[in-house]
Amino acid sequence: MHFQQWSLRRRIMLVAALPTLAAIVILSSFYMFQRWQDVHAGQEALADLLLENLAAAAEYPLISGNYELLQPLIETALRQPDVIAVEIQAADGRQLLKTLDEQFPLVAAADIKVRSFDVYRDVWRLDEFSQFDDSNEQQTDQQRLATIHLSLTDTFTRERELSILWQAAIAGLMVVLIAALIGHFTAFDIIRSLEKLSAFIAQLARGDIEARIRVDDGAELGRLQKNANQLASSLEQAERDQQIYTDRLMAEQQKTQHASRAKSEFLAMMSHEFRTPLNGAIGMLQLLTPEVSQADFREYKGMAEESLSHLTQLLEDVLIVVDTESNKLQVLHSEQQLDELLSGLLCRYQRLAADKQLQLKVHYDELLTQQAVLTDPALMRQIVRHLMDNAFKFTQRGSIQLDLLLQQFDGEQRLCVVVSDTGIGIADEDKQRVLEAFSQISSSFNRRYDGIGLGLTISSHISRLLGGRLSLENTSSGGTRVKVEFPVALAESCCQDELPQGQKVLIVEDNPVNMKVAEKMLQKSFAGLQVDTVQSGEACLQQLQQQSYDLILMDCQMPGLDGFETTRQLRQQGNTVPVVACTANTSDQVYQQCRESGMNDYLAKPLKVDTIRKTLQRWLVAVS
């Protein structure tokens, strides 16, 4: 098995045992080498000591020939384990004495080594003329008496060496065993914590993230245990967050599916809702032939205008929803007299109430009939129109009442538009749903009430855009009471001056039909107004070099120089004539682009006579 596949316990024990084993081998080898040297040195020292003692004691026995006197000393030497034989030879080579140990025959000749030592005696040098005197130094000569041969064996030395080896091996083995035991218990203590940690992590991997491990170590393992618990807490929090996100995702998915179904149903209704007024307008225009009578002509023309107006309102409703959902709907405040602003719209509802045999009541706050307010006229008409359309749509008998009131709320002047009816009412569980875009209580093709389901949605969007809110409640008669409130400011005056005579307006429009429409509407709005037309931005710049104008109606989208670049060049030339943008693009980006290029005001297509009249009054009166 490869080392990397060993268990951690075995690795720790190996790490604990290997250094100890290496140390024991080194120390034991040094110990045995030293002990073996001591054994050999002791053997040599013993041999030298025995030889010196034998030599010192052998002089007299050798001279006297009484060798028996050396026998006790020789036996003492033979009792030494390393000595197996003692032999004394005379100076002439004769064997004087030889004593063998009883183990001598058992010892191999190769294991025997002989140490020799010569025995000398001092002899005074004398002649007939010499006289012994203690005060004079006498010369002596040494005479070799004999040689002592001491036979030694290495058998005992090897036994002692082997004994030393065994002692060192046993001691080393004991040390290794002790180190292994220490390593085992140390590894067991470490591994037990690691095994618990490993089991805990495996438990987390299986999904049991609520478990925790007990922190029972104060060092690195303790920090690992704490980190493991923190990991478990993080996983548990992540699972909770994931569950929350999953729930939100499911909720959003349900909302998306609901919105998708609602929009699919809306698209299915669009063909009917758009084709109905379009068919009416086209049909009435086809009937407008020179042969029809004047009464029929007025009737057909009115019905065509009503159908086209209905179609325009449908398109505006869809665009308002798109703009408000993307926060691009612009608000243009101006002074408005509400009773005059809503008079034409309310006349239509008076006729509709008479046709359905309903009673229509309209009530203005007294101050609203005397003083103008600052509000966006288009958005104001949108709110009233949608609330009134819903009331008439779902009311078959009884009455409908419109109240426009001024109220103080936290020191703020608020305009309240309240429409009450005696219709079918709205169930509490459906009140939120009817505020969603393209949503109706019943959206099937055989539903009783027509429409695209944008009325309350648009009113709610507009109220929030104006800083207010829309609320729904049921009346005591079983109908519905819808209230829209938003802050307004009272204007000091709402009177409008007549245009001075002789003022000139230049229309810049590349489309001939749109140019003719704008020209006729200007002439219808103010008698005596001089109107000139050009079809490009380049022609506009050339025309302004020849004569001056009091106002320019500028189309934004034109080939060559568009309305933005044309106005920008006019401002660079120092021309300050008021320029009013005239475009079918009503997005907030286009409005901002108009302001940045130097245009003064903004008119959205399709153009309306009332809107043109008020715009010209605002700018032509200001420059006169």
N, C-alpha and C positions, 0 to 999 in steps of 0.2 A: 504493500500500500504506500502511495506517495505521501511525503511528509505533510503536504497541504491537506490531505484527506484524514489526517489523524485528528482525534478529538482534542479539544482544548485542554482537558484534564491530562491527557498523555503528554501533550506538548509542555505544559507547565512542569510536570514531574521530570521530563527530560531536561528542561532548562535548569531545574534545581539539582539534578543528579550529575549531569555532565561536568560542570565546573568542579563539583566536589570530587568526582572520580578522577579528573585530571590532576587536581591538587593532591589527592591521596597517592596517585601513581608517582608523581614527582617527589613528594615528601618521603614516601616509602622507599623509593629507589635511592634517594640520598641517605636515608636512615640505614638501609641495608649496606650500601657501599661503605659508609662510615663504620658500621659495626663489623663488617668483614675486614676492613683494614685494621680495626682494633684487635680482632681475633688473631690476624696474622702477626701484627706487631706484638701482641702478648705472647704468641708462640715463640717468636724470635727472642724476646726479652727473657722468657723462661729458659730457653736453651742456653743463652749466654750466661744467665745466673747459675744454672746447673753446672755448666762447664767451668766457670770460675771457681765455684765452691769445690768441685771435684779436683781441679788443679791445685787449689790451695791445700787441700787435705791429702793429696797424693804424694807429696814430696818425700815425707819420712817413710811411708810404706814402700815407696819405690826404692829408696836408698837401702832400707833395711831388708827388703824382700818380703816383708809381712803384708801381703796384699789383702789379707782377711780384714785388715783394719778399714779398708775402703768399702767393704760389703754393705754396712748399714747405709752409708751415703748413697751407694749405687741403688739399693732397694728403694730408698726414698725417691731417687730420680725416676726409677721404673714405675713408681706409683702414679706418676704424672700421666694423664691420658695420651699425651702426644709422644711420649718416650717409649720405645719398644725394645731398645738394645743399647748397652754400654760396653765399649771395648777399649782396652788399654794396650797399646803396643810400645815395645821398647824402642830405644833410639835406633837400634839396628834392625828393626822390623819384626822382631819376635813378638808374638801375642802373649802378653803377660796375664791378661784377665779379660773375659768376655761373658757378659750376663745378658740373657734374652728374656723378654716378657713372654708370658704364656700365649699372647695373641700374635706373636711374631710369625708363626707359620701361616696364619690366616690373612696376613697382609700381603697384597701384591707388591712385587718388587718396584713397580712404577710409582707406587704411593709412598716409597721410603726415600727420605733424603737424609744425608749424613752431614753433621756438623763436627768439625775437628778443632782440637785445641792442644797446643804443645805445652808441655810442662818443663820449665827450666828451673835450674838452681844457680845461685851465684857462687863463684869460686875465686878465692883471693889469689891475687898474683904475687908470689914470694920468691926471693932468691936468698943466697947465703949472706948477702950484704944487707938485706932488708930487715928492718926492725919495726915491730908493731908498736905504734904509738897513737893514742887516741887523738892527739893533737894534729896528727898528720893524716891526710886523706890517702887511703890505700886503693889501688886499682883492682877491679874485679872483672871476671869474665863469666859469661852465662853458658851453662852446660845443659843441653837438652837431655832430659831424662827419659821422657816418653811422650806419646801422643794419645790423647783421649778422643775417641770417636763416639759421638752421641747420635744414634739413629732416631729420627723423628718420622711420624706418619701423618698424612693429611686427612685420614679417615675421620678422626674426631673433629678436625677443623671443618670438614665438609658437613658433618652432622650439625655442628653449631651454626654454620652458614645456612643450612636447610632449616634449622630451628628458627633462626632469625628471619628467614624468608616467610615461614609460616606465621610467625608472630606479626610481622608487618602486614601479611595478607589478611590475617584475621582482624587486626586492628583497622586496616583500611576498609575491609568489608563491613565492619561494625559502623565505621564512620559513614560509609556509603548508605548502609541501611538506615542509619539515623537521619541522614540528609534526605533519603527517599521518603521516610516517614514524615519528616517535617514538610517536604515538598508535597506529599500526599494530602496532609491535613491542611496545608496552606492552599493547595489547589482545590481541595474540597470546599474550603470556606469561600474561595473566590468563585469557583465553578458553580457552587450552589446559588450564589447571587446572580451569576451570569445565566445559569439555566432557568432560574425564575424569570429573569429579564427576557430571555429568549422565548419562554413559554408565554409570557405576557404579550410580547410583540406578535407571536403567532395567534394569540387570542384576539388581538386587535385586527390582524389580517383576516380572521374569520368573521369579523363584523361585530364582535362584542366590545364596542367602544365605551361602554359604561363602566367597565372594570378598571380597577386601579391597583398598582403594586405598592406594597409597603416599603417605605424607604428605611433600610436597616444598615446603611453604610454611610460613613461620614466623608469618604474620600471620592475618588473618581467614579467608583461604582454608584455611590450615592447620588452624584450629579447625573449619572446616566439614568438612574431610577426616577429622579425628579424630572429629567427631560422626557422620559417615556410617559410619565403621568401628564406632563404638559402636552405631549403629542396626542395622547388620548383625549384630553380636554379640547384640543384644537380640532381633532377629528369629529368629536361630538358636536362642537359648535358648527363645524363645516356641514355636518349632516343636517343640523337644524336649519342652517341658512339655506342649504340645498332644498330642504323640504319647503321652506318658505318661498324660495324662488320657483320651485316646481308648482306650488299652489298658485303663485302669482301668474306663472306662465300658463297654467291651465285656465285660470280665470281670464287672462288676456286672450288665450286661444278661443275660449267660449265667446268673449266679446267680439273677437275678430270674426268668428263664424257667424255670430248673430248679425254683425254689421254687414258681412258679406251677403248673408241671406236678405237683409233689408235692402241693400243696394241692388241686389239681383232683382228683387221684387220691384224696386223703384225703376230700374231700367225696363222691366217688362211693362210698366205703366207709362213710361215716357212716350212711347209711340202713340198711345191713345191721347195722352194729355197734350202733346205738342201738335199732333196731326189734327186734333179737333179744331183749335182756333185757326191753324194754317189752312185747313180745308174751307173753313168759313170765310176767311179773307180772300183766298183765291176764287172761291165760288162767287162771292159778291162782286169782285173786280171783273170777273168774266160776264156778269150780268149788266155791268155798267156800259151799255152801248148807247149810241146816239138816239136810238128809237125809244128808250124808256122815258116815262113821264118824269116831271120834276119831282113829284112826291116819291116815286119809286127810286129815283136817283139819290135823294137824300136818305131814304131808308137803307138802300144798299150800301151807300158810302158810310153811314153811321155803323152798320153792322160790320163792315170790313175794318173800320177803325177800331171798333170794340174787340174784334178778334185779334187784330195785330197788337193791340194794347195788352190783351190777355197773354199772348205769346211772349211779348217783351217782359211782362211781369214774371212769367215762368223762368225765362232765361236769367233775369236779374236775381230771382230767388236762389237758383242753383249757384250763380257766381258769388252771391253773398255768403252762402254756406262754405264754399271753397275758400273765400278770402278770410272769413272769420276763423275757420279751423286752422289756417296757416298764419293767422295774425297779420294779415295784409290789408284788411278793410280800413279805408281811410275815413276820417271824420272831419267834415268841413262845417264849422259853426258859422252861422250868420243870423242876423236879426229876422225873426219870423213872427207874424201875427197869426196865431194858431187858427182862429176861426176862418181867416181868409185862406190859409194854407190848406185846410181840410175841407173847405166848402165844396169844391168840385167832387172830391171823393165821397163825401157824405151824401151828396145829391144822388149819386149812383145807388147808394145803399137805401135811400128813401124809396126810389123806384123799385128796388129789389124787395123791400119790406112790403110795399103795396102789392106786388105780384104774389108774394107768399102769404098775404093777409096776416102779416105780423105787425106788431106795434114797435116802432123804433123811437127811442128817447135819447136825446143828446143833451148833455149838461156841461157847460163851461164854468169854471171858477170865474167870478166876476172880474178879478184882476187880470185874467188872461184875455178878456175881451177888450180891456182898456190899454194894455201894455204888451209890447212884444217881448219875446224871450230869445236867448241865444241858443240855437240848436241846429242840428243838421236836418234840413227840410226833407231830403230823400229818406233818411233813416226814420224820421218821424212818421212820414206817410207809410213806410214799410210796416212799422209797428201797428199803426191803426188799421191798415188794410188787412194784415194777417189775422189780427184778433177779431176783426169784424167778419172776415171770410169764414173763420172757424165757427163763430157764433151762428151765422146764417146757415152754414152747412149742416150743423147738428141740431138746429131748432126748427121744428115743423109747426109749432103753434105757440101762442103766448107772446112774449115781448123780448126785445133786446135793448139794453141800455148802455150808452157810452158816457163815461164821466171823465173829464179832464180837470184835475184838481192840483192846487199848489199847497204843499205841506212843509212845515219846518221839522227837520229831523237832526238833532245834535247840532243846532245852529246852522244847518245847511238847507237851502231852498231846494226842494225836490218836486219834480213834476210826476204826477201819478196818472197813468192811463188805465182805466178800469172798464172792462167789458163784462157785463152780466147777461145771462140768457136763461131761458126756461127750457133748454133742450134736454138731451139724453144724459148729460153729466159724464163724469170720468171716474171710474173706480179708483180707489186708493192705490191698488197694486199696479195700475196702468199710468199713474201720473208721471213717473219718471220715464217710462217708455215713450210717451208721446213727445217728450222733449228731445229725443234722439233723432238724428237726421234720417230722412226717408222712411220714417216709421209711422204706421197707423195701427189702430186697434184691430182693424180688419184690412188686409191687403190683397184679398183674392179678387179675381176678375169680376165676380158677380157681387162685389161689395156694394152696399147701399149708398155710400158717400164717396164722391169722387175727390180728386186732388192727389198731389204727390207727397203729402205728409211732411211738408217743410214749414208750415205756418208757425207753430209754436217753437220749433227749433230756431228759426230765424229771429223771432221776437226775443227768445232767450239769449241768443248770441249778441244781438244788438244792445239789449239791456246791460249785459256784462261789459260790452265795449264802451258804453256810455258811463260806466261806473255804477250801475244799478243792478237790479235783479228782477226776475219774474217769479210770481207765485200763483199757485192753483188752489182753489178750494170749491167745495160744493155749496150751492145755495139751499135755502130752506125749501124752495120749490122743486128741488131735484136737479136743477141745472148746474151751470159752471160759472164761476167768477174768476176771471183772469186779471191779474194786476201787474203792471209793469211800472216801476218807479226808477228814476235816475235824476242826478243833480242837474239843475239848470240855473242860469243867471238871467235876471230881468234886464231888458234893454231900455235905454232912456227914451228912445223914439223909434218908431217903425215906419215913419212917413217916407215916401219916395217922391223925388222931384221928377218933373217931365224933362225929356231930353231937349237941349237947345237945337235950334234949326241949323241945317247945313253941315252937320257932322258927317265924316266919311269913315267907312269901314272897308278894310281889304280882306277878302277871303282867299286863303292859300289852300287849295284842295286839288289833288290829282284826279279824283274820281268825278266825272261829269255829273252823275246823278246826285251824289252827295253835295257837290257844289251848287247845283240848282236848288236842292232842298234848303241848304243854309241861306242862299240868297233870298228865296221867297219868304222864309220865316223871318229874316231880318226886316224885309220890306213890310211884312204883315204886322210885325211888332211895333214899328215906328214909322209913321208917315213922314216923308221928307228926308229920310236917311239915304245918303249916297253910298251905294255899294259897288265896289269893283272886285274883280276876280282874276286870279292867276293860277296856273296849274303846276308850278314847281317852285322850289326854293330859290333857284337862280333867277327866275322871272320876278320873284318877290323882291330880291335885292335890287334888280334893275328898276322896278316900278317905284321903289322908295327913293331912288336917286332922282326921279323925275318930279314926284310930288309927295306930300306928307299926308298921313292918315291919323285919325284919332284912336283907332283900335284895329288890331289884326287878329282874325280867327285863323289859327295855324294848325293844319293837319300835321300829326307827328310822323306818320309813316308815308314817305314819298320816295320815288326813285331819285337818284342823284343826291342833291342836298336834302336831307330830311328836315323835319321841323325843328329838331334840337340844334343841329348845326347851323341852320339858317338863323335862328334866334341868337345863337352864340356869336355869329358874325355881326349881327345887328348891334349887339351890346358892345362888341369890340370897336365898332365904328362910332360909338357914342350915341346911338339912336335909343331914346327912352320911351318910344311908343308902347303902350300896354299891349302885351301879347297874351291871348287866351288860347291854351292848347285845346285841340278838338280831336279826340281819338276814340276808337272803339276798345282800346286796351285800358282796362280800369285797374290794373294791378298797382300796388303801392310802389313798386320799383319805378314804373313809368311816371307816376306822380312826382316822386323824388327827382327823377331825371329831368322832368319839366322845370322844377324849381331851380335845379343846379344849372340848367342851360340859360336861365334868365327869364323864363316865362312868368307871367303874373297870376294867371288863374287857369282853371281846368274845367272843361266841359266834356262829359262822357256821351258817346253816341249810343243809341239814337237820340238825336237832338229833339228838344221839346220847346214849344213856343214860349211857355211861361218861364222856363229856365233861361232861355236866351234873353228874354225881356229883362229879367232881374239882373243878369250878368251885365248887359249893356247899361242899365241904369246905374249899377255900382261903379263901372269904370268910366263911362262917358260923362256922367254927372261930375265925377271926381276930377276929370281933366279939363272940364269946361271953365 
